Amino acid sequence: MSFCFKPILCVCVLVATLHSNSLQVLADDATYQTASDIAYRENPDQDQYINERCRLDVYYPVDQQDVATVVWFHGGGLKSGDRSIPDPLKQKGIAVVAVNYRLHPKVEAPTYIQDAAAAVAWTFENIESYGGSTDKIFVSGHSAGGYLTSMIGLDKRWLSRHGIDADQIAGLIPFSGHTITHFTIRAERGIAGTQPIVDDLAPLFHVRKDCPPTLLITGDREKEMLGRYEENAYFWRMMKEVKHPDIELFELEGYNHGGMDEPAYPLLLKFVERITSRTNR
C-alpha cells in the first residue's frame, strides 16, 4: 500500500516501520492499568443521560511521569458508538483517554462538541494523577470523533468555557473527520447530505494560523465517504494559506473509511513522537 501525502508528494512506506523509538523504550519498560467509567461532567447524577454517556476510561503506564496522552473520540456519525482504547495505541508508552459523549437523537448540536470539550478539560485537570503531562495532551478520533477533535481544537470558545486555551493542546490528529459542518448536524436542520455547509459548527470556519499542530489523515478518495478526502484537502490548503506552520495531510491509498484507521495509528504515534521531542528538549 502507498501513503499519499497530498497534494505535495507521494511516498511508499511499510506500516511496521512507522513506530516511535523513544516511545517504544518507555512502552517496553512499563506496565499498564485502566481506570474505568469516570464521570467527566459536573453533577452527572442530575441528568440520567449525562450520567450514562459522559464517562471516560484512562489507560496509562504505571509509575511513569511526564508521559504523552491521546484523548480518543469514537466514531459513529454522532448517532452511535462506544468508547474503547484502540488496540494499536496500547503498550506504546502513552496514556489514552477514551471518551463517550451524548448522541443524536437524544441531543442535538452543539451538545456533542460541549461534551468533547468537557472531556478534554477533564484531561487537562486530572491527567497528572495518572503520570501524564499537561504539555503533551493530543486529541484524536475517527470519523465523528475526528470532527469533534477539529472543532474543539480550532474553535476556542468550547474549551475557554472551562478556562482552557485550545492552543494548549499539543496536537490534533483527526482520522477522516468532517471539516465542513457534520452531516448529522445538517440533517438536524433539514439539509441534504450532498449539500455542503460551512458555518460556525464547521472546522473550516475556524481556520487560523495559531491552532495546534495538525495531522489530517483520510482514506483513499475513491473509497472514502463522499467528499471526505476533498474537504480535508481544502482545509489543508486554507491552513497553508493562513500560514499555519505545522499542518500535514495523508491520504491512505487503498483504504476505505472504516479501514483507514489501522494504517493511521502508526502515523499518529510518529506525530506524537515528533511533537513531544520538542517538549523534551
N, C-alpha and C positions, 0 to 999 in steps of 0.2 A: 504494500500500500504506500501511497505517497501522501505527504502532508503538504498542502499548498499554503504558503504564506502569501496571500494575495491582497492587493494587486501588485506587490513588489516582486516576489520571486517564488520559485517552486523548488523544494528540496525533498530528497528521499532519505528517510531515516528508519531505523529499527526502533520500535517502541521500547524494547528492553534496554536500549542504551540511554533512554531519556530518564534517568533517575538522578537523584541528588546525592553526591558523595558524602557531604558533611551531614546531611540529614540522616543518611543511612548509617553513619557511625553512631549517632545517637540512638537510632532505631535498634541497632544490634546490641546495645548495652542496656536497653530499657525493658521494663515490664509495664503492662498497661492495665488500666482499670476503666470502668464505665460508671459514671454517676447518672442514674436514670430518672426520668419522669419529674424533672424540676420545673416548677411553675416560674415563668419569667414575667408575667404581668402582676401588677399590684392588685391585692384584694381579689384573687381569682374566684373565691367562694361566692362572691356577689353575683356572678353570672355563670350558669351551668356550662354554656358553650365555651366561654373563655377558660373555665376550669378544665374542660375536656381537651381543648385543642392547643391552648397557649402553653405548651410544655416543650422541654428540650432534654437531650442527653449530652453528656460531656464524656468523650473518650480521650484519655490523656496518659502520658508516660509518668510512671510513679517516681517520686523522689528526684524530679528534674526541675530545673528553673530556667526561666527566660526562653521557653520554647515558643515556636510559632503556632498559631491557631487558625484553623479554617472553619468559619461558620458556614454550614451547608444547608441550603433550602431545597427541598424536594420539588419535583415537577408534578404535573397533573392538570395543567390548564386552569389553575386557581379553583378547580372544582373537585379534585380528588387527590389522593396521595397520602403518604405517611412517612414520618421521619425514620431514617436509619443511618448508621455510619457506613459510608461506602467502603466495601472491602479493599479496593485499591489504595485507600488512604490509611488503612490500619498498619500499625507497626512500621511507620515511616518517619518516626522522630518528631511528629507534630501532634497537637491536640486537635480534635474535631468536635464541633458543637453542631449536632443535628437537630433541626427545628421543625416543629409543626406550627401551622398557622390556621386561622379560620378560613372557611371555604364558601364559595358560591354553591347553592343559592341562599344559604342561611345568612350570609352577609354579602355586601357589595363594596365596590371601591369607595374610599381608599383603605378599607379595613385591612386588606391583605398587606398593604405597604406599612401601615401603622404597626401591625404585629411583627413584621420583619424588622422594623426599626427598634421595636422594644426588645426583641431577642438579641440584636447586635449591641444595644445599650447594656443589656444584662451581661453580655460577654465582657464588655469593657469594665464593668463594675465588679465582676467576680472572677475573671479568668486567672488572676494571680493566685487565687486559692488553690488552683489546680496546676500551678507551675508555669502558667502562660505569661507572656509579656504583652502589655497593652500597646507596645510599639510594633507588635508583629501579628496583628489581627487581620486576616484576609477574609473576604466574603465571596462565596461561590454558590452555584446551584445550577440545576439542569432545567431547561425549558422555562416553565413558570418561575422556578427558582432562580434562573438566570435573569429573568425580567426583574424580580424583586431585588436581586443583587445590584443591578444597574440603577434602579430607581433610588435606593437608599444611599448609593454612593455618589450619584450625580445631583439629586435634588436635596439640598442640605436642610430643608425645613423639617424633614421627618426625624432625623437624629437630633436636630437642635432642640426639639421639644423635650429631649432627655438630657440636655446640657452637654451634648457631644457634637463636635465638629466632624462632619463626614470625612474631612481630609485627614483625620487621624487614622482612618482605615489604611492599612499597609498596601493593599492591592485588591482589585476587583477581577474576578475570573468567571464571567457568565458563560455557561455552556448553552449554546443555541437558544438564547433568550431573545424575546422581542426587544427591539429598540423603538418601534412605534408603540402606540397605545395597544395594550394587550387585547386579544380578540374576545376574551370573556368580558372585559370592561366595555368594549364596543357593543357586544351583544346586550349588555345591560341597558344600553341606550337605544337599542333597536337598529344598530348599524351593522350592515352585512360584513361578513368576514373578508370579503375581497375589497372592501373599501378602506384604504389605509388612513389613519388619523394620527396626527402628531399634535397633541395638546399637552397640558401640564402633567398628565399621567403617562407621558412617553419619555423614556430616557433621552431621545433625540432632542426634545425640547430644552433639555438642561445641559447641552454640550458646553464644556468650559475647559480652559487650558490647565486649571489648577486642581482638577479632581485627582484621586489616587491613580497610581499606575494601573493600567487595564490590559487584560489579556482576553480578547474575544476569540471564541472557538465555535465553529459550526460544522455540521456535516457537509457532505457533497451537495452542491447547489441543485443538482439534478435529482437528488434523493431526499432532500430535506423537506420540511414543511414549507408551504407556499411562501416564497419570497424571503425565507429566513436568512439565507446567506446574504442576499442582496441588501436587506435592511441593515445588517451588521456591517457590510462593506461601506454603505453610505454613512453610517455612524463613524466608522474608522476614518473615512475621508473628511468628515466635518471636524473630527477631533484633530486631524492633521492641519486642517485649515485654521483652527484657532491656536495652533502651535502647541498642542499637548506634547510633552517631552517623552512620554513612555506609553505608547499605545500600539498593540500588536493584534493582528488578525490571522487566524489559522483556519483554513478550510480543509477538512479531513476527507480526502477523495475516497469514494467507495463506501462511505458510511452514511446511513440514514439518520433520521432524527433520534430514534430510540437507541441506536447502536453507537452513536458518536462519542458517548461518554467514556467507553473503555479506552480508546487511544488518547482521550483528552486528559485523563488523570495524570499520566506522566508529564504532560506539558504543564499542568498545574503545579506539580511538585518542583519542576525545574524553575518555574516562575517564582515560587515561594523561596527557593534557594537563592535565586539571583537577588531578589529584593532584600531578604534578610541578611545577605552577606554585606550589604551597605550598612545596616544597623549594627552589625557585629564589629565593624572597623573601629 
